[in-house]
C-alpha cells in the first residue's frame, strides 16, 4: 500500500517501512488526517529543546510571558549582565571591612544598602528561570541542573537572611547567616564552562578519594588512641616560681628530660602548650594533634615536649613511625589517586577526538616547518644559466605569451628542484628557476640582479651553515655562561670599577646576541625566523636588552625601574635551552603543563577568594594576638593568610589564633577549627595536588 501523502509529504511511519496502525479493521489514514499536522524537521537541524509543558502548573509553552522569559534567560547579553552582577557582589564583599565588637563603618553601611540590589537581581533571575524552564518535575526543569541547585540555595539563603534582618527576631544572629554571601562567587562556576569541566573531574576523583580518606582516618584514630594511652595528661606540669608561685612568660613542660632552673619547682597545673590545644588528653584533641604531626607542622615540637615531660628514651619511635606511615605513605596516596583519575580523563579526551585534534595541529606545525626548510633549501640551489643543460619544454605557439610563460616557470620551479635532487647528482648544473625560457634578451639591470641574487644565496647558505655549526653552539653556550657569571658578581656596595666592568660587558653581550639574532634573520628570512617560538622569545629578549641599555645609559628610569630592567638580562640564560635538548624538553613540558591548567589556576584563585571572604566574616577583627600578620582583618591580608595555609607554612599557628578568638578549645573554638581543617585538606591535599596530577 502506498504511504499516505499529505501536502506533498509522505507519512513518516509509512515512508520508513513501519506498520501503520489500524482502528477497528479500518485504515488509519482518516484518523491520522484528523490529528493536527506535525512540523517536519529539516535534516541536520538542531532538535527542539524538550521543556516542561506547564511551568508551575500555570505557564504553558505558548504563554507569551513564558516565551519572552525563555528568550531573555537564553540571551547572551543577559548572561553577561548576570556575570557582571556576580563580579560586582564579589567586589562589594572584598571591600567590606570587618570590625571588632560588632562595630561598623559608613562604607559597610553603604555596602549593606547595595546588597539589597544584588539580592533583588539574583532573585529575579532565579524566578525568571523557574518560569522559563519549570521548577523540578520535568527532566529539563530548573532544579534538575546541579549548578542551578547551587544558585537556588545561595539565593534562598540571601532572601532568608534579608527577611530575618527585617523581622528582627530576638536571639537570631543575622550576621552569621550573612556569612553565606561569600558563596555567591561560586555562581561563576555555573557561568564558565571550563571551570565546570575541572570541577567535574575533581568530583569524579572524590569517590576513590573517599577510600583514601577512610584509610587516613583509620591511621589517625589508631595513633590517637596509642597517644591517648601513652601521653595523656603529661603536658600540664610547668616550672613555677617557688616564692611568687608564677610561671615564666614562655613555660615549658617539665618532669622528664627538662630540669627546672634554681628557684622554681615542677608542678601542676598548666593548661599546656599552644593554649592547651595540642595534647593527648582526650580522643578529639589527640586526633587533632596526630593530624597536625602528619602534615609535618610542629611534629618536632611535640616530640621535644614529650621528651621534656617523660624523658628521652623510646618516644621517638612513636612519632617517626607516625610521620613515615601517615605523611610519607598514606598522604601521598592522594596524589596517586588524583594522577590516576586525570589519566583516565585524558584517555577519555583522546577517545572523544580532542587528542586527535591536538595531534593534527602539531602535525600541521611540523609540516609547516618542513615546508619552510624545503623552501630554504630550494633557495640555496646554485643557478647556472646554461641553456644546453636546461630542462626543455615545447610550448608551441604560446612561446611569446607572457601569461603562459609565467605559469610555466612557476610550475617548473618545484619540478626542477626534484630533478636536481634525483637526476643531476653527477652533473650538478641545473637551469636557474628564473631562467627566461622565452628567449628574450636580458637587460643590464636583470643581469646585475641575478648576480646579486647569486651572491646573496651563497652568503645566506654560508651564514646558515655557521649558525648550525658546532662552533656557534659552543660559542652561545660560553657566552650565556659568561653572562651569568658577570651578573652574579653584582653585590651591595660594590666598587666603581666593577660598575664600569659590568656596564661594558653588558654592552658586549648585547652586541653579540644582537649579531646572532641578525645572522639568523638573514639566513632564514624574517618570516622564517619568526616561525620558531624560541626565536620569537629570543627576539623579545634582545629587543628588551637594547631598550634596557638605552634607558639606563640615558637615566630615563627611576632606581626601582632600573632594577626591574636589569632583570631582563637574566632571560638570556634561557638561550641555552635552544641548544641543550634535554633542558629544552623540560621547559616545553613545563610550558605545556601551564597552558593546560589555566582553568585550574582560575579555580585556585576563586577558592582563595571565597575562603578569604569567609575568613573575614568569621575571624575579621577577632584575633587576640597583637602584631600577628596572619589575620583576616582586610581582604588582601585574608587572601595572603589563606595562601599561607594552603602552602602548609605555620597553618597550625593560624588555627590556634582562630580557636582562641572563639574562647579556646573548650568553647566555640572547637567549632571554629573546622574552617581551618577543611581549608587545609581541600586546598593543600586536593587542589594543589591536582597541579602535580596534571603535570604528571
TIRO-620238 format. One record per residue (C-alpha): x, y, z. Coordinates in pm, whole numbers, padded with zeros to 5 digits, always signed. Layout:
BEGIN
XYZ ...
This chain:
BEGIN
+00000+00000+00000 +00135+00344-00089 +00212+00566+00205 -00027+00847+00281 +00067+01170+00103 -00038+01497+00256 +00074+01834+00118 +00334+01660-00091 +00492+01478+00208 +00468+01107+00277 +00369+00979+00618 +00696+00929+00807 +00595+00593+00951 +00494+00452+00615 +00792+00603+00441 +01024+00426+00682 +00851+00095+00624 +00680+00099+00966 +00339-00058+01007 +00051+00190+01007 -00187+00109+01296 -00547+00020+01216 -00852+00113+01416 -01135-00148+01414 -01004-00301+01092 -01015+00031+00908 -00714+00202+00758 -00572+00454+00999 -00526+00727+00740 -00857+00907+00814 -00781+00904+01188 -00434+01046+01126 -00579+01309+00896 -00793+01431+01182 -00485+01485+01402 -00302+01820+01388 -00019+01845+01139 +00328+01778+01271 +00615+02004+01177 +00868+01820+00962 +01217+01899+01087 +01489+01968+00835 +01759+01701+00810 +02061+01802+01016 +01872+02071+01206 +01908+02101+01584 +01621+01921+01760 +01390+02141+01968 +01453+02156+02341 +01218+01940+02545 +01055+02170+02801 +00803+02137+03080 +00453+02172+02921 +00331+02378+03218 +00579+02563+03440 +00444+02592+03795 +00122+02432+03658 +00025+02773+03515 +00255+02889+03234 +00218+02679+02919 +00461+02662+02629 +00253+02909+02426 +00214+03153+02710 +00355+03488+02587 +00511+03565+02924 +00695+03234+02935 +00806+03261+02571 +00950+03604+02638 +01126+03487+02955 +01282+03195+02765 +01422+03441+02512 +01558+03663+02789 +01729+03395+03001 +01892+03243+02691 +02007+03583+02565 +02387+03620+02568 +02363+03979+02689 +02152+03867+02987 +02414+03606+03078 +02681+03875+03056 +02476+04103+03282 +02443+03829+03546 +02816+03762+03525 +02880+04134+03574 +02646+04135+03876 +02840+03841+04025 +03166+04031+03981 +03001+04335+04143 +02892+04143+04451 +03241+03990+04477 +03388+04340+04474 +03149+04455+04746 +03238+04157+04962 +03608+04231+04918 +03567+04598+05011 +03373+04513+05328 +03582+04588+05635 +03517+04365+05940 +03529+04548+06272 +03577+04410+06626 +03292+04402+06879 +03026+04430+06610 +03118+04787+06513 +03058+04919+06163 +03166+05199+05932 +02995+05424+05680 +03134+05215+05395 +02995+04896+05546 +02650+05054+05586 +02656+05168+05224 +02750+04816+05114 +02457+04674+05311 +02224+04901+05113 +02378+04791+04784 +02330+04431+04897 +01955+04477+04851 +02009+04548+04479 +02209+04228+04429 +01954+04025+04625 +01671+04153+04404 +01878+04093+04088 +01965+03730+04167 +01616+03655+04298 +01461+03792+03979 +01698+03580+03769 +01603+03272+03970 +01227+03333+03929 +01265+03401+03556 +01448+03072+03502 +01191+02881+03711 +00906+03018+03497 +01102+02956+03175 +01225+02602+03248 +00984+02473+03513 +01071+02412+03877 +01156+02048+03947 +00916+01795+03794 +01035+01792+03432 +01365+01633+03328 +01492+01968+03197 +01350+02171+03486 +01547+02436+03673 +01642+02225+03975 +01742+01925+03763 +02071+02103+03696 +02330+02075+03972 +02466+02425+03915 +02113+02569+03931 +02067+02397+04268 +02377+02582+04389 +02239+02913+04258 +01897+02847+04412 +02048+02764+04752 +02256+03083+04756 +01955+03295+04657 +01733+03139+04925 +01995+03196+05196 +02020+03560+05089 +01642+03603+05098 +01615+03431+05436 +01886+03649+05592 +01724+03965+05448 +01386+03856+05587 +01532+03795+05933 +01701+04136+05921 +01361+04298+05859 +01170+04095+06120 +01448+04128+06381 +01375+03813+06576 +01542+03824+06916 +01818+03572+06967 +01880+03509+06596 +02223+03612+06469 +02161+03751+06122 +02530+03826+06068 +02607+03455+06091 +02369+03390+05802 +02516+03678+05605 +02845+03488+05606 +02686+03262+05344 +02701+03552+05099 +03060+03454+05033 +02920+03158+04837 +02799+03393+04563 +03132+03379+04376 +03056+03008+04329 +02800+03121+04072 +03097+03186+03846 +03131+02808+03821 +02791+02786+03654 +02883+03067+03414 +03224+02944+03290 +03215+02600+03116 +03590+02534+03150 +03560+02563+03530 +03273+02316+03528 +03494+02062+03349 +03766+02092+03613 +03514+02070+03897 +03350+01763+03744 +03690+01594+03710 +03770+01665+04075 +03426+01543+04184 +03478+01220+03990 +03800+01172+04186 +03613+01208+04514 +03487+00850+04501 +03833+00688+04518 +03950+00970+04747 +03679+00867+04991 +03854+00530+05031 +04184+00708+05095 +04010+00929+05350 +03889+00621+05537 +04243+00486+05543 +04378+00820+05671 +04109+00831+05940 +04198+00476+06041 +04567+00566+06079 +04483+00885+06271 +04246+00706+06509 +04497+00426+06576 +04779+00667+06658 +04542+00893+06855 +04440+00602+07077 +04802+00498+07126 +04895+00856+07212 +04599+00875+07449 +04730+00571+07635 +05095+00681+07641 +05091+01061+07677 +04762+01154+07842 +04800+01445+08088 +05178+01479+08062 +05178+01840+07936 +05025+02007+08242 +05338+02037+08456 +05550+02351+08434 +05818+02531+08635 +05658+02765+08893 +05848+03021+09096 +05896+02882+09444 +05824+03221+09606 +05575+03407+09386 +05413+03089+09251 +05418+03234+08898 +05504+03070+08570 +05757+03216+08325 +05634+03405+08018 +05702+03106+07794 +05661+02793+08007 +05793+02453+07905 +05666+02107+08006 +05884+01953+08276 +05916+01632+08474 +06134+01440+08234 +06441+01546+08037 +06385+01916+08112 +06502+02031+08456 +06363+02345+08617 +06613+02621+08697 +06702+02711+09053 +06426+02885+09245 +06148+02705+09056 +05967+02377+09109 +05797+02148+08858 +05431+02101+08943 +05080+02129+08809 +04867+02299+08690 +04936+02441+08347 +04689+02428+08055 +04964+02301+07830 +05149+02423+07520 +04964+02609+07244 +04684+02721+07478 +04617+02358+07571 +04510+02271+07215 +04775+02016+07120 +04779+01732+07370 +04662+01375+07415 +04410+01433+07696 +04104+01314+07500 +04034+01143+07171 +03933+01465+06991 +04245+01665+07078 +04459+01355+07032 +04329+01316+06673 +04391+01686+06607 +04747+01653+06736 +04814+01343+06524 +04673+01516+06212 +04896+01815+06276 +05200+01587+06301 +05104+01409+05978 +05103+01745+05798 +05467+01783+05918 +05388+02106+06102 +05507+02113+06464 +05571+01740+06499 +05927+01803+06624 +05792+02041+06891 +05555+01770+07009 +05842+01520+07025 +06061+01756+07226 +05776+01838+07467 +05724+01467+07526 +06097+01433+07596 +06083+01726+07841 +05790+01575+08032 +05866+01200+08013 +06229+01151+07926 +06427+01085+07609 +06405+00710+07552 +06159+00527+07325 +05919+00813+07245 +06090+00895+06914 +05969+00564+06768 +05603+00670+06802 +05649+00999+06616 +05887+00867+06349 +05657+00580+06252 +05358+00816+06255 +05531+01056+06014 +05662+00781+05785 +05337+00588+05768 +05096+00878+05779 +05274+01151+05585 +05518+00976+05352 +05291+00689+05256 +04920+00743+05319 +04902+01114+05233 +05091+01061+04908 +04825+00813+04804 +04605+01117+04739 +04843+01230+04467 +04842+00882+04318 +04462+00870+04307 +04435+01218+04152 +04701+01132+03895 +04516+00812+03802 +04182+00989+03769 +04323+01262+03548 +04494+00997+03336 +04152+00842+03282 +04010+01182+03191 +04297+01228+02946 +04220+00890+02787 +03855+00988+02759 +03956+01312+02593 +04168+01116+02346 +03880+00883+02265 +03650+01183+02210 +03886+01319+01948 +04044+01603+02144 +04380+01432+02128 +04347+01378+01753 +04274+01748+01704 +04578+01842+01909 +04794+01594+01721 +04665+01727+01390 +04763+02079+01495 +05110+01960+01595 +05144+01775+01265 +05042+02089+01079 +05310+02285+01262 +05569+02019+01177 +05461+02021+00813 +05488+02400+00806 +05838+02383+00950 +05933+02117+00696 +05791+02325+00414 +05994+02626+00526 +06306+02407+00543 +06235+02286+00189 +06194+02643+00067 +06520+02746+00231 +06700+02453+00069 +06548+02541-00267 +06675+02896-00231 +07026+02764-00171 +07049+02588-00507 +07322+02723-00729 +07168+02852-01055 +07359+02814-01381 +07231+02990-01691 +07339+02722-01932 +07072+02652-02197 +07243+02330-02307 +07162+02163-01974 +06825+02329-01928 +06504+02132-01896 +06339+02189-02234 +05966+02209-02281 +05796+02262-02616 +05535+02533-02569 +05443+02572-02932 +05270+02894-03031 +05245+03008-02669 +05612+03095-02662 +05555+03471-02664 +05252+03466-02434 +05372+03621-02102 +05084+03468-01905 +05155+03115-02021 +05528+03157-01972 +05478+03293-01621 +05257+02997-01525 +05506+02757-01682 +05801+02898-01489 +05612+02888-01158 +05510+02526-01233 +05855+02411-01341 +06030+02556-01038 +05943+02277-00787 +05990+02015-01061 +06341+02140-01126 +06423+02101-00757 +06313+01736-00763 +06503+01664-01084 +06810+01833-00944 +06794+01617-00635 +06747+01285-00814 +06896+01306-01163 +07173+01560-01170 +07388+01408-00896 +07673+01358-01144 +07602+01680-01332 +07522+01946-01071 +07447+02209-01336 +07081+02296-01339 +06876+02566-01505 +06805+02861-01284 +06447+02895-01162 +06436+03246-01304 +06585+03146-01642 +06389+03315-01917 +06253+03039-02144 +06101+03292-02384 +06437+03372-02539 +06412+03748-02476 +06750+03924-02422 +06836+04021-02065 +06879+04382-01967 +07174+04518-01770 +06959+04555-01459 +06836+04194-01482 +07192+04072-01515 +07306+04267-01209 +07002+04148-01011 +07082+03785-01094 +07442+03836-00991 +07330+03991-00665 +07081+03711-00600 +07352+03455-00668 +07586+03632-00428 +07306+03667-00172 +07214+03297-00189 +07575+03198-00146 +07616+03422+00158 +07287+03308+00314 +07398+02948+00269 +07728+03029+00439 +07563+03215+00726 +07311+02934+00777 +07596+02683+00790 +07768+02897+01054 +07450+02927+01262 +07405+02550+01265 +07771+02465+01325 +07919+02322+01644 +08132+02634+01676 +07822+02853+01708 +07672+02601+01952 +07965+02618+02193 +08007+02992+02140 +07650+03064+02252 +07682+02824+02548 +08002+03000+02655 +07851+03346+02617 +07547+03251+02821 +07771+03110+03093 +07991+03421+03097 +07686+03647+03102 +07552+03458+03404 +07886+03485+03584 +07904+03861+03525 +07550+03906+03656 +07642+03704+03966 +07929+03940+04050 +07690+04222+04142 +07666+04288+04516 +07588+04558+04767 +07838+04845+04800 +08043+04723+04506 +08334+04940+04382 +08301+05177+04087 +08538+04979+03866 +08304+04681+03894 +08012+04901+03787 +08203+05006+03478 +08312+04650+03406 +07954+04524+03426 +07833+04808+03203 +08088+04739+02931 +08039+04362+02946 +07664+04411+02922 +07715+04620+02607 +07947+04349+02475 +07686+04076+02529 +07409+04292+02382 +07613+04338+02063 +07699+03969+02036 +07346+03842+02096 +07206+04105+01860 +07455+03993+01597 +07347+03631+01645 +06982+03730+01600 +07058+03930+01285 +07257+03640+01139 +06964+03406+01189 +06724+03658+01040 +06947+03694+00735 +06988+03319+00693 +06622+03225+00743 +06445+03543+00644 +06231+03740+00888 +05918+03529+00833 +06114+03205+00858 +06288+03329+01173 +05958+03414+01342 +05812+03066+01284 +06005+02922+01578 +05863+03003+01921 +06213+03013+02068 +06326+03262+01804 +06035+03488+01896 +06136+03465+02260 +06498+03542+02166 +06378+03839+01961 +06193+03975+02265 +06495+03928+02492 +06731+04104+02251 +06497+04399+02197 +06438+04425+02573 +06813+04423+02635 +06866+04701+02381 +06582+04904+02535 +06722+04846+02884 +07069+04962+02779 +06933+05279+02615 +06713+05368+02912 +06987+05301+03166 +07251+05486+02965 +07032+05796+02942 +06899+05763+03301 +06536+05768+03187 +06406+05526+03451 +06389+05552+03834 +06606+05323+04054 +06326+05068+04102 +06259+05054+03730 +06631+05025+03674 +06646+04709+03886 +06349+04563+03701 +06503+04637+03362 +06830+04475+03466 +06641+04156+03550 +06572+04120+03177 +06936+04023+03135 +06863+03704+03328 +06635+03589+03045 +06944+03535+02833 +07009+03221+03035 +06713+03055+02866 +06902+03066+02536 +07079+02753+02648 +06751+02558+02615 +06772+02602+02237 +07099+02410+02224 +07056+02180+02525 +06787+01938+02407 +06723+01775+02746 +06663+02108+02919 +06461+02228+02621 +06229+01928+02652 +06179+02000+03023 +06094+02364+02950 +05849+02259+02677 +05684+02015+02915 +05654+02287+03177 +05504+02532+02927 +05256+02271+02804 +05152+02193+03162 +05099+02561+03240 +04885+02609+02932 +04669+02310+03024 +04594+02420+03381 +04470+02772+03317 +04119+02673+03428 +04266+02515+03741 +04453+02836+03818 +04126+03027+03790 +03965+02773+04024 +04250+02817+04273 +04208+03196+04269 +03834+03154+04320 +03899+02910+04607 +04133+03157+04780 +03885+03440+04718 +03592+03255+04876 +03783+03134+05182 +03936+03478+05231 +03587+03632+05236 +03461+03359+05469 +03760+03414+05697 +03682+03787+05708 +03323+03710+05810 +03428+03462+06081 +03758+03597+06216 +03781+03959+06099 +03893+04180+06387 +03877+03892+06637 +04235+03766+06659 +04362+03842+07009 +04734+03827+06927 +04869+04176+06863 +05133+04213+06596 +05031+03896+06414 +05043+03931+06036 +04837+03621+05957 +04497+03777+06017 +04165+03827+05838 +04125+04198+05913 +04135+04306+05546 +04072+04138+05215 +04431+04128+05089 +04562+04019+05427 +04298+03745+05436 +04400+03626+05088 +04763+03609+05197 +04668+03418+05512 +04463+03167+05313 +04750+03116+05070 +04988+03066+05363 +04760+02793+05499 +04745+02629+05155 +05123+02607+05143 +05122+02445+05488 +05356+02703+05641 +05257+02761+06006 +04895+02678+05926 +04856+02533+06276 +04963+02864+06436 +04687+03048+06246 +04445+02778+06360 +04546+02831+06725 +04470+03205+06691 +04132+03127+06534 +04043+02884+06813 +04139+03138+07080 +03928+03403+06905 +03619+03197+06991 +03704+03117+07352 +03955+02837+07323 +03935+02468+07252 +03679+02408+07525 +03437+02668+07384 +03323+02757+07032 +03683+02734+06921 +03633+02360+06875 +03378+02450+06603 +03592+02727+06452 +03875+02484+06381 +03655+02313+06118 +03721+02612+05889 +04097+02560+05906 +04080+02181+05872 +03856+02199+05566 +04067+02477+05412 +04389+02281+05459 +04251+01946+05342 +04062+02079+05038 +04332+02326+04942 +04660+02154+05021 +04581+01785+04988 +04338+01804+04694 +04354+02127+04496 +04731+02176+04499 +04788+01807+04428 +04575+01843+04116 +04854+02058+03970 +05100+01773+04018 +04848+01523+03883 +04808+01724+03562 +05183+01778+03525 +05244+01404+03564 
